[in-house]
Amino acid sequence: MYNRREKEKELMEDHSGYLDKLSSSYQFTAKTAFYSKGKFGRQIQLFENELNKGSDIYVELVDIVRDAKGIETDMVPMYWERPLFKCRYNPYFKEEYEVKVSTNSRGEEYSAYVIPVSELVCVNKGSEETPYNDYEKNRTTEPVEQKRLSVFPDFEEEFVPKMKDIEGSDDVSAILLEIAAGFQKLAIALKNK
């Protein structure tokens, strides 16, 4: 289990260089961006008390990590490059955004305003602002270290060691007999169910 407020403070520290330079008041929050049936693109939920404060809201998009029982265990950044998005203050939010009434994990009812992420702008920790859709279109994928020149797999390196892990002789016929015996045991087990 994690403490959401402490996790938000931890996430905000990464953006403190940009946020400290702001001349106007602001809010920071971490939100999950989700797809909603019948809507185009991702959405985020902001509560009325967040939207009523009269300031821009800076958002880092996150993913919620859950255990096998569905209990939230952590909150991690959605993008590896950790962009910061701004939701501009909108005094007409009650008329322009849909209100969603739902129940949280503790069974408590809450209401929040659903805001399309396409209305957010990426501030890129600089003075330039990029609309979310342009950011998403131009973003780079997470870098992956390439171990060799060819993208074609080296069968001797990747597949032969797996076959050698099978106990018994290195003889191909012995390996095939062991595999057949495994399938026979599986067939008997499935038949007895």
N, C-alpha and C positions, 0 to 999 in steps of 0.2 A: 504494500500500500504506500502511496506517496501523498504528500501534502501539496495540494494544487497551488496555494499561495506562494509557498517556498519555491516550487518549480517555476512559477511565473517570474518570480524575482530573479531566479537563476537564468532564465531565458532572456529577461530584460537586460541583464548585465552585458550580454553580447552586443546589444544595441545602444548601450549607454553613451558611447562616443557621439552618436548622431543625436540621440534624444536630449542630451545635456546642452546642445547648441541651439535648441529650439527657443525662440523668443516668446512664443505663446504657450498657454497651458495645454496639456495633453493627457491622455490616458494610454496605458499599455495593457494589453490582454493577449492571452493565447487562446486561439479558437480552432476547432476542427472544421474543415470544409467538407461538406457532404453533398451528395446528389439527392435531389428530391423528385419523386415521381411527378411527372407532368410539367416539370420546370426544365429550363435549358441551363446547363452549366452547374457549377458548384454553388453552394449557398453557405452562409454562416449565420449564426444566431447571436443577436445582441439584445441584452436586457434593457428594459425601459430606463432604469436608473443609469445605465451607461450612456444611453442616447440623450438623456435629459441634461447632462452636465454642461452642454454648450461648448464642447471642445472636440478637436479631432481625436479619433481613436486609432492608435497604432497597434497593429495586429501581427503576430507571428502565427502562421498556420502550423498546426501540430497534428500528430496522429496519437491516438490513445492506445496503449498497449494493454491487453487484457490477458488474464491467465485462463486456464482450461475451464474454469467455472464462470467466466465472463466478468470477473471482478477486475476493475481498473488497477493496474500495477505501476504504470508509468505514463509519462507524456513526453514524446520525442518530436523534434522538428520534422515537418513534412518534407522539406526540401533540404538537401545536403548543404546548399550554399547559404542557408539561413536568411532569406530576404525579409525585409520589413515592409509591411503594407500599411497604407493610411486609408482610413474610412473618414471622409470629410464630414464635418458636422452638418447635419441637415435638420433645420428646425421644423420641417414638415414631415418628419419620419412617420408620424401616426397616420397620415393620409396616404403616404406613398408605399409603405411596406406592409406586408402581410403579417398578421399576428398568429403565432403558432402556440397552441396550448398543448402541453404534453406532460408526461410524468417522468421524474428522474429515477435514478437507480434505487433510491430509498423509498420510492412510492409516493413522493410529494409532487403535487401538481404545480406547474410553473408556466408562465407565458413569456415568449420572446419574439422579437421582430426578426423576420427572415430577410437577409440582405444578400443579393447576388454578389459573388466575389468579383464579377465583371465591373462592379462599381468601385472597387478598391484600386489604389495606385501603388505601385512599388516605388519606394523612395531610394532604394539602392545605396543607402547610407551616404548619399551625396545630395547635391542640390537638385538633380534631375528627377523628374517623376515620370514613370512609365505605367500606362494602363495595364491592369492585370492580364488582359487577353494578349497584349503585345509581349509582356514578360513571359507568359506561358509559351507563346509561339517561339520566342527567341532563346529560351533558356537552354543551357547545355545539359546533357545527361551526366550522371555521376561518373567520374573518371574510373576506368577499370584498368588495372595493370595487365598489359599483354605480356605473356611469358615467352612467346616465341614469335617468329616472323609470320608463319602460316596460321591461318585460322582453322585449317583442316586438322582434325585430331590426330595425334601420334598414337596409333593403335597399339604398338608395342609398349609404349610408356603407360597408357591409360587402361588398357584392357587385359594385357597379359598378367600384370601383378594380381588382378582380381581372381584370375583363374588359378594362380599359384597359391592363393589363400585357402583354397579348398583342400581339406586334409586328405592325405593319401598320396598316391604316386603322382608324378608329373606326367605319367602316361595318359594320353588323350582318352583311350578306351576306359581306363579306370575312372577318369573324371566323368565321362558320359554315363557309366554305370551308377555312379554316386548320384548324379542328377536324376536318372530314371528312378532310383530307389526313393529319392525325395518326393518325386511326383506320385509314386505309388502310395507312400504313406499319406500324402495329402488327399488322394482320391479315396482311400479307406476312411480317413477322418471325416471327409465331407459326406460319404455314403452313410456313416453311422449316425449322423445328426438328424 
